[in-house]
C-alpha cells in the first residue's frame, strides 16, 4: 500500500479506495490491512461524534459498537506487532494465541 499520511486532506472515500485495492492483492499483509481498517473506523467515529447533537439513540448505540470494534482492533494490531517482533512471519487473525 502506498505510504500516504493520514491527514485531514486524505478523505474517507480515498481511504476506502486504498483499502479495497489492498484487499485485492494476493499477498496483502494482515498488519497493513488492520492499520488501514483502524484509520477508517477512527475517521467514521470522528465524523459521527462531531454531529453528536443530531444523533438518535440508535446512532449512539452504533457509535458504542464502533468504539468497541476499534478497541479490539487496536489490541489485535498490538498482538500482531508483538508476534512479528518475536520473529513470526505471516501473522494473521488465525495465528494461535501465545498466551500461557
N, C-alpha and C positions, 0 to 999 in steps of 0.2 A: 504494500500500500504506500502511497506517496506520503512523504513527510510534510503534511500540511498542518501548521499550528492551529489549535482550536482557539480561534479568536472571534470576536463579535462579527467580523466580516465573513466568516465561514458559516453560512446559514444552514439550517436544519435539513433542507431538501438536498443540498450538496453533500452533507454528511451521510444521509441515507443512500444517495447515489454511490458514494465511495464504499459504503458498507456492502451494498448489493454486488458491486464489482468484486470486492474481496471474497464474497461468498461464492462467486462463480469460479474462482481459481481452484484448481485441483488440490494444490498443496498449501492452502492458506493456513496460517498459524493461529492456533486457538487463542493465544495471549493477545495477538493483534486484534482479532475479532472481538474479544471480550472488552478490550480497552475502548474500541470504537462504539460498541454497544453501550458501555458505561457513559461515554460522552453524549451519545444520542439521548439516553434516558435522562441524564442530567439536564440537558437542554429542554426536553419536554417538561420536566418538573419545574424548571425555572420559568418557563412560559406560563404554565398553569398557576403557579404561585403568584406571579405578578398580577394576575387577574382574580385574586382570591375573593375580592368583594362580590364578584359576579358568579361565584361558584354555587352549585347546588349541593345538597348533601351527598348525592351520588358522585359528583366531581371530587369532593373531599375524600370519599372512600377510595376512589381511583388514585388520587394523589398518594394516599397512605400505602396502597398496594405498590405503586411505583417506587416509593421510598424504600419499602421492604425489599423489592427486587433489586434496587440499586445497592442496598446494604449487602445482600447475598452475593451480588456480582463483584463487589469490592473485595469481599472475603475470598471469593474464588480466584480473582486476579492475584491477590496476595499469596494464596496457596500455590498457584501456578508458578509465580516468580520464585518462591521458596524452593520448589521442586527443581526448577531449572537451575538455580544456583547450586543445588546439590549434585548437578550433573545429569539429571534425567533429560531425555530428549523426547520430543513428540508428546508433551504433556497435554492432556485434554480432559474433558469432563468425565471420561470413563476410566481415567487413571486411578488405580486403587489408592485408598487413603493411606497416609503414612503415620496415622495416629497409633500410639501404643496402648 
